[in-house]
Amino acid sequence: MSVDLAHPPPNTTPETAVHISQLAPKYIKRATSSLPWPLSVFSRDDPPEVWAAYETLFLECLRTGDDRSARAILDRLLARFGDKNERVMGYQCMLEEALASNDKDLESVLKIANEILGSDEANVPVQKRRVAVLKSLNRIPEAIKRLTELLDMSPTDAESWAELSDLYLSQGMSDQAIFCLEELLIVQPNAWNMHAKIGEILYASVDSSTTNALELARIYSESMRRFLRSIELCENYLRGYYGLHLTAQKLVKLIPDASKASTKDDAYNDVALPTEGTVQALNEMAVDKLGEIVRKGSAKEQGWDGYDTAELQAARELLDQGTAKVDR
Amino acid sequence: MEHSMVQTIYRDPALFYWILIPITVVMVLTGILRHYSSVLLQSMPKKQPKNKIREHRQLIRGANLRVNYESISPSSFRARKAHFETAAKDGSFLAEPENRGKPPPNMMTDPAAMEGMMGMMKGNVANMVSQTLIMGWINAFFSGFVIMKLPFPLTPQFKAMLQAGVGTRDMDVRWVSSVSWYFLTLFGLQPIYNFILGGDNAANQMAQQMAQMNPSAMMGPGQDPDKQFQAEAENLEVLEHKYLLDGIEERILAGWAA
């Protein structure tokens, strides 16, 4: 297994993370051997890739609990970029957070972050660390407040929008969460996973208090369309088909009632409801496609081996439920 | 036949050791020195204050909304458009709301612009000084020598380029004078610097001078952010919203059937 440390893959699996962090001690030792002074003038040993690799190693070491290597790498970064560098300051906070064992330690990290931001409020990495500390301290409302401040200054930061959406969702505020993801889509319009995420939030936002068939049908069809968009952007996206199957099943039952109740003055209806036939056809497509993904994904066929095992399992169970119902 | 006749000049081999090699080595070393001095003189990009960043990014957000509006529903788009337009009208995104409507400050009195110019001046001065010194040194010590012979024939037009400082009319073009060797190394050492110092070095002053040919492109007149916001709001106003999720069922089913 070889990993390009300078350009690490996103969402590394735990196995890859362990593998990368095990490279760290070797990497730290090797990089110290450099030419002596007069000769070092003639060599170039400072390409950006080296430092990008250090960052990757640092993050993976923290993730796998190798705090000593992380400290060594951070010292290297400090020696190179100084302690006034924003990124390095962010990493320093991150390491302190990782070493903190109780709430009191975290409070002191928070105090440090507040001090830094008191003199330099435009320091984005430290601002993000402050939000993370507040989140670990379970002070979600304050975290949300800080994050909205950050996003007011930097509304093109997709990562922060996603984080804010998660925070809102953890507080059960799905409308706000969806707003954040819409903002994210304005920055990154082709993020298929975020389209699916909006679909998921919409689907989950329905609770027992909503009984109006028209309202339910509107939410489910909006959700279904989000899943469809994610499929359109990313063929063979398991979560997309899973969501499509769920929403289509609900819609098949709801649409006959909803279309009777439908009125023309619905200002909030951005798009008309789909017809029953269309939903039916989409449902069949989803079942077909899910079956294909589960089959090929479990067999780890060439080009189909990237699926998460848990997700495949969930899809299989969903399909089994469907067939069980038909048998009855 | 004239060209069958080979011109021979007996040179002291010491010319080779004491002129050709010193010039080459000195040129390489000055290139490296220039690289490191420009690294030293480089002023760190100044950190933007919070409200400037905010102004800039809110403007980008408006532009993003104009480009990627298709991903969000018409009602969400209307809400965002209204928000952006009100803010543009009130000037609440501006870094300095009190300066609204005033003409942009003079370049010469604006400290930020001055700093940029100073940075360029520093680089220029370092360049000029080194160039003058080396050129003077070569001229004083090494002018008037013929130091090497090229292994290939050339047309007489190259005489001016290869035999600068040697005033003989009948000498073969293949002979190279010391001052010309200086110029050749001045222009031709870039690959060597790339090898020693890496791709983006500042060793070659010729390349730098090329880049400074049009300084106007680097420091365009500062645009009034208020006007930019107004223009962006207008762009959003005339936009007709189209929703990507409208008719997506048919699109997907058509793709599925095909």
HADDOCK unambig.tbl for C-alpha pairs under 7 A between the chains (distance, minus, plus):
assign (segid A and resid 42 and name CA) (segid B and resid 196 and name CA) 5.80 0.50 0.50
assign (segid A and resid 42 and name CA) (segid B and resid 197 and name CA) 6.67 0.50 0.50
assign (segid A and resid 43 and name CA) (segid B and resid 196 and name CA) 5.98 0.50 0.50
assign (segid A and resid 43 and name CA) (segid B and resid 197 and name CA) 6.26 0.50 0.50
assign (segid A and resid 44 and name CA) (segid B and resid 196 and name CA) 6.89 0.50 0.50
assign (segid A and resid 44 and name CA) (segid B and resid 197 and name CA) 5.38 0.50 0.50
assign (segid A and resid 44 and name CA) (segid B and resid 198 and name CA) 6.09 0.50 0.50
assign (segid A and resid 121 and name CA) (segid B and resid 50 and name CA) 6.82 0.50 0.50
assign (segid A and resid 122 and name CA) (segid B and resid 49 and name CA) 6.66 0.50 0.50
assign (segid A and resid 122 and name CA) (segid B and resid 50 and name CA) 5.06 0.50 0.50
assign (segid A and resid 153 and name CA) (segid B and resid 50 and name CA) 6.94 0.50 0.50
assign (segid A and resid 153 and name CA) (segid B and resid 53 and name CA) 6.63 0.50 0.50
assign (segid A and resid 153 and name CA) (segid B and resid 54 and name CA) 4.28 0.50 0.50
assign (segid A and resid 154 and name CA) (segid B and resid 54 and name CA) 5.86 0.50 0.50
assign (segid A and resid 154 and name CA) (segid B and resid 57 and name CA) 5.70 0.50 0.50
assign (segid A and resid 155 and name CA) (segid B and resid 57 and name CA) 6.26 0.50 0.50
assign (segid A and resid 155 and name CA) (segid B and resid 58 and name CA) 6.30 0.50 0.50
assign (segid A and resid 155 and name CA) (segid B and resid 61 and name CA) 6.43 0.50 0.50
assign (segid A and resid 156 and name CA) (segid B and resid 57 and name CA) 6.31 0.50 0.50
assign (segid A and resid 156 and name CA) (segid B and resid 61 and name CA) 6.05 0.50 0.50
assign (segid A and resid 182 and name CA) (segid B and resid 72 and name CA) 6.28 0.50 0.50
assign (segid A and resid 185 and name CA) (segid B and resid 71 and name CA) 6.59 0.50 0.50
assign (segid A and resid 186 and name CA) (segid B and resid 64 and name CA) 5.98 0.50 0.50
assign (segid A and resid 186 and name CA) (segid B and resid 65 and name CA) 5.76 0.50 0.50
assign (segid A and resid 186 and name CA) (segid B and resid 68 and name CA) 5.32 0.50 0.50
assign (segid A and resid 186 and name CA) (segid B and resid 69 and name CA) 6.64 0.50 0.50
assign (segid A and resid 187 and name CA) (segid B and resid 64 and name CA) 6.22 0.50 0.50
assign (segid A and resid 189 and name CA) (segid B and resid 68 and name CA) 6.22 0.50 0.50
assign (segid A and resid 189 and name CA) (segid B and resid 71 and name CA) 6.35 0.50 0.50
assign (segid A and resid 225 and name CA) (segid B and resid 245 and name CA) 5.99 0.50 0.50
assign (segid A and resid 225 and name CA) (segid B and resid 248 and name CA) 6.84 0.50 0.50
assign (segid A and resid 228 and name CA) (segid B and resid 248 and name CA) 6.93 0.50 0.50
assign (segid A and resid 229 and name CA) (segid B and resid 245 and name CA) 6.88 0.50 0.50
assign (segid A and resid 232 and name CA) (segid B and resid 252 and name CA) 6.84 0.50 0.50
assign (segid A and resid 270 and name CA) (segid B and resid 73 and name CA) 6.59 0.50 0.50
assign (segid A and resid 270 and name CA) (segid B and resid 74 and name CA) 6.21 0.50 0.50
assign (segid A and resid 270 and name CA) (segid B and resid 75 and name CA) 6.93 0.50 0.50
assign (segid A and resid 271 and name CA) (segid B and resid 246 and name CA) 6.11 0.50 0.50
assign (segid A and resid 282 and name CA) (segid B and resid 253 and name CA) 6.97 0.50 0.50
